[in-house]
Amino acid sequence: MTRPLAGPQTLLRTMNARAILEALARRGALTRGELMKETGLSRTAVTQVLRMLESRDAVASAGVDRATRGPVATRVGLNPRLGLAAAIHVDHHDIHVVLLDATGAIRAEEHGPLPLVDGRAEAIAGLIERCRSSAGAPVLVATVAVPGIVRGDGEIRDDQGPDGGAFRTALAERLGCPVRIENDVNLAALAELSGPIGTERQAFALLLLDDGLGAAYIVDGALHRGVTGMAGEVNYLPQPPLPIGAPVLGHTVTADLALVAGRDPALPLPVHLDAAAAGDVSARVMAAEAARRLVLIAGSITLVLDPGLIVLAGDAAHPVLFEAVAAAAEEFADQLPLSFARSAFGAEAPLVGAVHEAADALRATLFTRILTPESSRT
């Protein structure tokens, strides 16, 4: 007779507790019956684990389910006061902060202008404090999306300070929690991986156009950042007849294209693209040139990585520019077929990616705290 596997009851209880915590984080508040269905655990096991989690203030009653047949069933959910994560998007002009709980639900949100470099950490901390005062729980982890090169260890390549990471150090000290820094285009690609595009494809490249142009690569379902974090710095790829070292696209290029087309160089690209949509001929000429440059970058990426799909995000996802890209790509179809898709999240893609990463980090932190015996905590 084959003997059943045996092990310490504490280990089994910990595994069952993690399964229940993950189900509550994934689905929100559930009844005991729903937890049994989600986890495959028996009613007795679910009851025992919930009793343990309640003793550690990890779960709390979340009302009753009156829609089910039979006796009224009490729902339980993760305690909303366990802790929160902060997801922050810092672009060239603004700061966008959201606080979220372990289920990924947004609990508070704030916007503010981006100050000088020396005031970045203070400005972010101030916005988070305004959010936290209404959310009513401590911030345990933070994920920050920033433009620029971010190394694998989370340091910004051109940051100041003796440790090479003055911004992250200052922000972590102000918030009193671990801070992860990540490139905004990388987070945009991770957002797409978690969305409709990711359900269909495990490999694609993303091109995000705003004040500059950046790329990110998903290979075999994972982000490819390169050894030093420079993977995706495509805005200075040689593109004749541009001089070596000249940017391909971005706000300075938009101003130059506007001057050539006889339009106002102070206007941002989306305004020109809206004018093109309304039929302005000079604006359509600008869109066609921007599209040609995007297609050449996409072709270079395809020749090296062969991602199969190029996702256009930010201003590159504007309907006029997306249509112009499709038309420009058609000219090269015989030599190099290219496939394009618009971002599912638009301008919010970097923040969506930061939210997903912050939620994952928060769950890992909370579950470790909850499942670590009191006697083992330091």
N, C-alpha and C positions, 0 to 999 in steps of 0.2 A: 504494500500500500504506500502511495506517495504521501509523505507527511506535509502538512501545510507550512508555508513559510511563517516564521515567528520572529518577532523583534520587540524592542522596548515599546511599551505602551505610550511613553512620552513622544517617541518619534512618530508613531502612528497618529497620535492626536495632533501633533504639529502639522503633519501632512494634510490631515483632514481640515484643520483650521485654515491652512493656506488655501485649500481648494474653495472653502466657503468665502474667505476674504476676497479671493480673485473673482468669484461669482458676483459678490455684492458690488465690487468695483466695476465689473463689466456690465451688469444689468441694473444696478440700483437696488432699491429696497425690494425684498422678496419674502414670501411666506415660507414656512418650514417645508411645505409640500413642493414649492418651486425650487427650494434649495436642494431637496432630495433629487429632483429631476435634473437640475443643473450639474450636480456633483456626483450622482450615483451612490451617495451615502444613504444609509438606513435612517429611519426616523430617530432611532435611539442615538446614533452617532451625531446627527445634526443637533439634537437637543443637548447632548453633552458638550459639544463644541460651542454652541451658542451660550451655554451657561458659563463656560470658561471665558469666552470673549466679553460677555457682559460684565464679568467680575473685573476685567481689565479696562472697562469703559471703551472698548473697541467698537461695539455696536450699540444701537439704541432703537427703541420702538419707533416705527415710521407710519403709524396709523393702522387701519384695518382694510382688508380686501372684502368688500361687500358684494362683489360681482361673482364670487365663486359659490358653488352649491355647498350645502352643508353648513356646519358651524362657522361663525365669523372667524376669519384667519388673520392673525396679527402679522403685519409685515415688520421686518427688521432691516436696518440699513447701517452702513458705516457711520459711526458717530461724526457728525459734521464739525465737531470741535477738535478732532484729532490733530488737524494741521492742514495747511494749504501749500500749494506750489505757486510760484510766480513765473509767468511767461512774459518776456519783454522783447519787443522789437524796436531796435534803435536804427533808424535810417539816417540819411544825411541832414534831415531837418527836424524830425519829431521823435518822440518816445511814446510807445503804446504799451501799456501794462495791463495784464489781466491776472486775477487770482482765481485758481481753480481747486476743486477738491479731488479726492482720489478717484471719483467716478469720471472725472474729466469735465464736470459741470462748471461753468463760469460763475463765480460768486461775486466778483466786483471787477470794474474796468475803469481806467483813467487814461487820458492823453495829456501830453505836454510838449512844449518846444524843447529842442536839443540845445543845451547851452554850450559854452566853450569846453574844450577837452577837460580842463581841471574840474569842471562842475558836473560831469556826467554821473558819477556815482551818487552824489548828493541829490541830483534831480530825480534819478530813478528811485532812490530810497524814499524821497518825499512822496512820489506818486504811489508807491507801494503802501506807505503808511496811511495815506488817504483811503486806499482800497481796504486795508486791513481793519480800519476803524469801523467800517460797515460790515465786514465779513465775520468778525468776531472769532478769529482763530489765528494761531501763529503761523508764520511762513517758515517752512522747513527746508525747502530747496528752491533754486531759481535757475532758469535757463534763459540766456540772453542771445538774441539773434543780432549780429552786427555785420556791416559791410567790411570787406577787407580780408586779408589772409589770416586764418586761424589754424594754428598747428594742432597736431593730434592730441597734445596735452592740454588744449584749451587756452593757450596763450595767443594773444594778438601779436603778429610778427613785428609791427612797428609801435607797440606800446612802450611807454616810458617807465623808468624805475629800475632800481638795482636788480630786481628779480625778473625783469622782462614782462611782468604781469601786474603793473600797478593798478590798472582799472579793475581787474577781477579781485585783487587783494582788497582794494578800497571798498568795493561793493560788498564783498563777503563780510568785511568788518562792520559795515553799516547795517547789513541785514541780519548778521549773526547766524548765517546758515551757509552751506556749500553753494557755490555759484558755478554753473557751466557756461562757458562762452562758445558760440558756434557761428560759423559763417551763415549769413542770411540765405544765400542761394542754396547751400547744402540743406538747410532746414526746409526750404521750399520744395526741394526734391523729395525729402522724407515725407512731407505732407502729401505730395502726389502719390508716393508709394503706399500710403495708408488709405488713399481714396479710390475712386473708380478706375483710374489708370493702373494703379498698383494691383487691382484685382485681376487685371487682364495681362499685365506684363511685369516681369521681374528684371527687366533691363531697359533703360531709356536714358536719354540726356535731357537736361532742362536748361533753357536759355532764359535768363531773367534780365529785362531791360528796364532801368529806371534812370538814375543819374549816371550810371555806367552800364556795362554789359558783363554779366558773369554766367558761368556754366557750372552745372553739377552733374555727376554721373552715378546712376544706380546700376550696379553690375551684380547679377545673381542675387537680387533682392537686398543688397547692402550698399551703403554709400561708399564710393571710392574717393578718398581725399588726397591721395598721394603721400609721399614720405614726409614732406614739409608742409603740407596743406595747400600747396599751390595748384593742385589740379582744379581746372575750371577757370583759370585766369586767362580768358580768351580775348579780352578786349584789346590786347596789343599784339595779336598774331599778325604776321606780315600779310598785307592785303594790297597788292599793287592796284592802282598807282599811288597809294598812300605811302608816305615816307616811313622808314623803319622807326618803330617806337611811337607812332601816332595812334591815338585811340580809334577804334572802329566805329563805335557808337557811344552815346551819352549826351549830357547836357551841352557840353562845349561843341560837340559835333552837330547837334541839333541847331545851335545858333549859327554855325557856319553854313549848314544846308539851307537855313531860312534866309540868310543873306544872299546866297546864290539864287534862290527862288524868288527873291523880292518880297519876302514876308518879314514880320517883326521878329528879330533874333532873341528878344527877351521872353517870348512865349515858350512854355514847355511843350514837349512833343505831343501830349494828348490833345492840346488845343489845336495844333496843326492837323492832327489826325481827324478830329471832329470836323474841321473845316473841309478836309478831303471828303469826308462822308457827305457833307452838304454840297459837294460838287466843285469846290475850289480847285482849279487846274494846277496852280503852283503848289498847293499843298499835296496834291496827288503825286506830283513829281518828287516831292520830298519823301513821301511814303514809299514810292518805287525804289528810290536810292537806298533808303534804310532797309527795305526788304532784300535788295540785292546783297547788301553787306551781311545781313543775317543768314542768307542762304549760303554764302561763301564760308561763313563760320561753321554752319551746320554741316556743310560738305567736308570741311577739314576734320571735324569731330567724327563724322561717319567713316572717313578713310582710315582713321586711327583706331576707333573703338567699335565701329559697326553696331551702334545701340539699337537700331531698328526703328526707333521713334524719337523725335525731337519735340519736347513739350515747350511751348512758348508761354512765358509768364510775364507779369508786370505789364509795361507798355507794349511789349511784343505780342500780347494777347488781345490788343485792341482789334476789333473786327476789321477795320480798314487795313491795318498792317498785316494781320493774319491772311487776309485775302491777297494782299500784294505779295506776301511770301510764297503762297501757293502758286501764284502766277510766275514769279521769278524762278521757283524750283522747277517748273515745267520746262524751262529752257534747257535745263541740265539733265532732264529725265532719262535721255538715251545713254548718257555717260554714267550718271550716278543717281538712281532713284532715291528720293528722300520722302519720308513720311512725317507729317507734323500733326500735333494736337494742341488745343488750347488748354491752359491750366484750369483745373476744376475749382481753384480757390482764388484766382485773380491776384489782386494786390495784397491780399491777406495771407498768401501762401507761406511766407516766412514765419508769421505769427502762428499760423495753424501748426506748422512743424514744431515750433517752440512749445506750443501747448501740449502736443503729443509727447514730446521728450520730457517735459516737466512733469506730466502726469505719470509717466513710467517711473521717473526718479522718485516721485512722492510715494507711489505705491511700494516701491522697494524699501524706502526708508521706513514707512509706517509698518509694513508687514514684519520687518526685522525687529522693530521696537516691540510690537505687540507679541511676537512669538518668542522673544528672548526672555527666559526666566528672570525674575527680579534679581535673584542671587548672582546671575551671570553678567548683569549690566555693570558698566564701569562709570 
